[in-house]
């Protein structure tokens, strides 16, 4: 099967550049290695065929090193094979993929784009470029490429999960659910996909459903701080929607675990302050919200909530100073309007 990826209708200039066809390049056969080989590390779009491995000792050496977890040596082997042997897009894609760590993500992007200019945006190169862009936080661009790769391997759960993760990171939980839901129809999700779907449900405004999935996973999974974090964020979202004290207490319990092992988790501090305030624990709520603002002074939500806690405690002047401090920060237009309005209301209340 021959497969290359072209630009999508209405694509941005950067997407077109990343996924254009090079009509003059020779077609690239998209194949996978024989089923009898057990792949442990190399993703499906990057797996060379038996013929490719036989033709290129350098490629075979790099794949062997990669499968054994020796990523740095594998990158060097792929780079050497590209210089010394007549290798194609797969070796270049593997080279880029081994460089995708945060410290070398720019280099990975450069290798992938240079190879695309030579071979066209074949599925292996599109996938390698997508992973490099993800590491740079460019999730919208990465998602566009991963969607193209999924057209070749639509049923690969790892690819689906990667695309859903990119959609979630790009702030589009509905797109993440649209990618994951077909997997649900085919059978029970694995732990990673289940957790990703739960997070998407929470962010899509369906926290109760997400909470149920996470609780089910927590009953069978070993202790995991990251899973506790997901549970805490889901519990906080459920508590905010329901307003029930039992839900806020559960959120407080979990959020305290999160900030205990990650004192820099700004969002957890804010949510902890919110649930404590809902439970009437003003002193602890104030401390948590001040910590959230210490970590992110431009958090308008935390500033507004802290001001309300202070007003409830009869400390209106401190509330005004809290909002004045927030107004000195770079806020989004809607946040600026909300803070200004509340500050004017407090001033008017003081006159009355």
C-alpha positions in Angstrom: 0.0 0.0 0.0 1.3 3.4 -0.9 0.3 6.3 1.4 1.3 9.9 1.7 -0.6 12.7 3.4 -1.6 16.0 1.7 -3.0 19.2 3.1 -6.5 19.2 4.5 -9.1 21.6 3.2 -8.9 25.0 5.0 -5.6 24.1 6.7 -3.4 26.8 8.0 -0.2 27.6 6.3 1.8 25.7 9.0 -0.4 22.6 8.6 0.0 22.8 4.8 3.7 23.0 5.2 3.7 20.0 7.5 1.4 17.8 5.5 2.0 18.7 1.9 2.7 16.1 -0.8 5.9 16.1 -2.8 4.6 14.8 -6.1 8.1 14.4 -7.4 9.3 12.0 -4.6 9.0 8.3 -5.1 6.1 6.6 -3.4 6.8 5.3 0.1 5.4 1.9 1.0 3.7 2.0 4.4 4.2 -1.4 6.0 4.8 -2.9 9.4 7.2 -5.5 10.5 6.1 -9.1 10.5 3.6 -10.0 13.3 6.0 -12.5 14.8 8.3 -9.7 16.0 7.2 -8.4 19.4 7.5 -4.6 19.4 7.9 -3.1 22.9 8.9 0.5 22.2 8.6 1.5 18.6 5.1 2.9 17.7 3.1 1.4 14.8 3.7 4.2 12.3 7.5 4.0 12.8 8.0 0.2 12.6 10.2 -0.9 9.6 9.4 -3.9 7.6 11.6 -7.0 7.6 12.9 -5.9 4.1 13.9 -2.5 5.4 15.8 -3.9 8.3 17.6 -6.4 6.0 18.6 -3.7 3.6 20.0 -1.3 6.2 22.3 -2.6 9.0 22.3 0.9 10.5 18.6 1.0 10.7 18.5 -2.5 12.2 21.1 -1.5 14.8 19.1 1.6 15.8 15.9 -0.2 16.1 17.5 -2.9 18.3 19.0 -0.2 20.6 15.7 1.6 20.7 13.8 -1.6 21.7 16.3 -2.1 24.5 15.7 1.4 25.9 19.1 2.9 24.7 17.5 5.9 23.1 20.6 8.2 22.9 22.6 5.5 21.2 19.7 4.7 18.9 19.5 8.3 17.8 23.2 8.2 16.9 22.7 5.0 15.0 19.8 6.4 12.9 21.8 9.6 12.2 24.8 7.5 11.0 22.6 5.3 8.9 21.1 8.3 7.2 24.6 9.6 6.3 26.1 6.4 5.1 23.3 4.3 3.7 20.5 4.6 1.2 17.7 4.8 3.8 14.4 6.5 3.4 11.7 8.3 5.3 11.3 5.6 8.0 14.9 6.0 9.3 14.5 9.8 9.3 11.2 9.5 11.2 12.8 7.2 13.8 15.7 9.6 14.1 13.3 12.5 14.8 11.3 10.4 17.2 14.3 9.6 19.3 15.0 13.3 19.7 11.5 14.2 20.8 12.3 14.8 24.5 11.8 18.3 25.7 15.5 19.2 25.6 15.8 18.2 21.9 12.2 18.8 20.6 13.4 21.6 18.4 16.0 19.3 16.8 13.4 16.6 16.4 11.1 19.1 14.5 14.0 20.2 12.3 14.9 16.6 11.4 11.3 15.8 10.6 10.7 18.9 8.5 13.9 18.5 6.5 12.9 14.9 5.8 9.4 16.0 4.8 10.9 18.4 2.3 12.8 15.5 0.8 10.3 12.6 1.0 6.9 14.3 1.3 4.7 14.1 4.4 4.5 10.3 4.7 2.7 8.9 7.7 5.9 8.0 9.6 7.3 11.5 9.2 3.9 13.1 10.0 3.8 11.1 13.2 7.3 12.0 14.2 6.7 15.7 13.6 3.5 15.5 15.6 5.3 14.0 18.6 7.9 16.8 18.4 5.3 19.5 18.3 3.5 17.9 21.3 6.6 18.2 23.4 6.8 21.9 22.5 3.2 22.4 23.6 1.9 23.0 20.1 -1.0 20.6 20.5 -3.3 22.0 17.9 -0.7 21.5 15.1 0.1 18.0 16.5 -3.5 17.0 16.6 -4.0 17.9 12.9 -1.1 15.6 11.9 -2.2 12.8 14.2 -5.6 12.9 12.6 -4.0 12.4 9.2 -1.9 9.4 10.5 -5.1 7.9 12.0 -6.5 7.7 8.5 -3.9 5.0 7.8 -4.2 3.2 11.1 -7.7 4.1 12.5 -7.9 1.1 14.9 -4.6 1.5 16.7 -5.5 2.3 20.3 -2.1 3.9 21.0 -2.5 6.3 18.2 -6.1 7.1 19.2 -4.9 7.7 22.7 -2.1 10.0 21.6 -4.5 12.0 19.4 -7.0 12.2 22.2 -4.3 13.4 24.6 -3.3 16.1 22.1 -7.0 17.2 21.8 -7.3 17.4 25.6 -4.1 19.4 25.9 -5.3 21.7 23.2 -8.4 22.5 25.3 -10.9 20.4 23.2 -12.3 17.7 25.5 -15.2 17.0 23.1 -12.7 16.1 20.4 -10.9 13.8 22.8 -14.2 12.0 23.6 -15.0 11.7 19.9 -11.7 9.9 19.4 -12.0 7.7 22.4 -15.7 6.7 22.2 -15.2 4.3 19.3 -12.7 2.4 21.4 -15.4 2.0 24.1 -17.7 0.5 21.5 -15.1 -2.2 20.7 -14.5 -3.3 24.3 -13.3 -2.2 27.8 -10.7 0.5 27.7 -7.2 -0.1 29.1 -6.1 1.9 32.2 -4.4 4.7 30.3 -7.3 5.2 27.9 -9.9 5.0 30.7 -8.1 7.7 32.7 -7.8 9.9 29.6 -11.5 9.5 28.9 -12.3 10.4 32.5 -10.3 13.5 32.3 -12.0 14.5 29.1 -15.4 14.0 30.7 -14.5 16.2 33.6 -13.2 19.0 31.3 -16.3 18.6 29.1 -18.6 19.4 32.0 -19.5 15.9 32.9 -17.5 15.4 36.1 -19.9 12.8 37.6 -19.2 10.4 34.8 -15.5 11.1 35.0 -15.5 10.5 38.7 -17.2 7.1 38.4 -14.5 6.0 35.9 -11.6 7.2 38.0 -13.0 5.6 41.2 -13.4 2.3 39.3 -9.8 2.6 38.1 -8.5 3.6 41.6 -10.0 0.4 43.1 -7.8 -1.8 40.9 -4.7 0.3 40.2 -1.7 0.6 42.5 -1.2 3.9 44.4 -0.4 6.6 41.9 0.0 10.4 42.7 -1.1 11.3 39.2 -4.3 9.2 39.5 -4.9 10.9 42.9 -4.6 14.2 41.2 -7.2 13.3 38.6 -9.5 12.0 41.3 -9.1 15.3 43.2 -9.8 17.5 40.2 -12.9 15.4 39.4 -14.1 15.5 43.0 -13.7 19.3 43.1 -15.7 19.6 39.8 -18.4 17.4 41.2 -18.5 19.4 44.4 -18.8 22.7 42.6 -21.7 21.4 40.5 -23.6 19.7 43.4 -22.7 22.1 46.3 -23.1 19.1 48.6 -20.9 19.1 51.8 -20.0 15.5 51.4 -18.6 16.1 48.0 -16.6 19.1 49.2 -15.2 17.0 52.1 -14.1 14.3 49.7 -12.5 17.0 47.4 -10.7 18.5 50.4 -9.3 15.1 51.4 -8.0 14.3 48.0 -6.7 17.8 47.3 -4.7 17.8 50.5 -3.0 14.7 49.3 -2.1 16.4 46.0 -0.6 19.5 47.6 1.3 17.3 50.1 3.3 15.6 47.4 3.3 18.6 45.0 3.3 21.9 46.9 3.7 23.8 43.6 0.3 22.6 42.2 -1.3 25.9 41.9 -4.7 24.7 40.6 -5.0 22.2 43.5 -4.4 25.0 46.0 -7.1 27.1 44.4 -9.6 24.2 44.4 -8.7 23.3 47.9 -9.4 26.9 49.0 -12.8 26.8 47.1 -14.0 23.6 48.8 -12.8 24.8 52.2 -14.7 28.1 51.8 -17.8 26.1 50.8 -17.4 24.2 54.1 -17.1 27.4 56.1 -13.5 26.8 57.0 -12.5 30.4 56.3 -9.0 30.4 57.9 -7.8 27.3 56.0 -9.5 28.6 52.8 -7.7 31.9 53.1 -4.3 30.1 53.6 -4.9 27.9 50.5 -6.0 30.8 48.3 -3.0 32.9 49.4 -0.8 30.0 48.4 -2.5 29.8 45.0 -1.9 33.5 44.5 1.7 33.2 45.6 2.2 30.6 42.9 0.2 32.5 40.3 -0.4 36.2 41.2 -2.5 36.6 38.0 -5.1 34.0 39.0 -8.2 36.2 38.9 -10.4 33.4 40.2 -8.3 33.0 43.3 -8.2 36.7 43.9 -11.9 37.1 43.6 -12.6 34.1 45.9 -10.1 35.3 48.5 -11.7 38.7 48.4 -15.1 37.1 49.2 -13.6 35.1 52.1 -12.2 38.3 53.5 -15.4 40.1 53.1 -17.3 37.3 54.9 -14.8 37.7 57.7 -15.5 41.4 58.0 -12.1 42.4 56.5 -13.3 44.5 53.6 -10.2 46.7 53.4 -8.0 43.6 52.9 -10.4 42.4 50.2 -10.0 45.7 48.4 -6.2 45.5 48.6 -6.4 41.9 47.3 -8.3 43.0 44.2 -6.1 46.1 43.7 -3.1 43.7 43.6 -4.9 41.6 41.1 -5.6 44.6 38.9 -1.8 45.2 38.7 -1.4 41.8 37.0 -1.8 41.0 33.3 -5.4 39.7 33.2 -7.5 38.6 30.3 -10.1 41.2 29.3 -13.1 39.3 30.8 -11.1 38.7 34.0 -10.1 42.3 34.2 -13.8 43.3 33.9 -14.9 41.0 36.7 -12.2 42.1 39.1 -12.8 45.8 38.3 -16.6 45.4 38.8 -16.2 43.6 42.2 -13.7 46.3 43.3 -16.2 49.0 42.5 -19.0 47.1 44.3 -16.9 46.9 47.4 -16.2 50.6 47.3 -19.9 51.4 46.9 -20.8 49.1 49.8 -18.2 50.8 52.0 -19.9 54.2 51.3 -23.3 52.8 52.2 
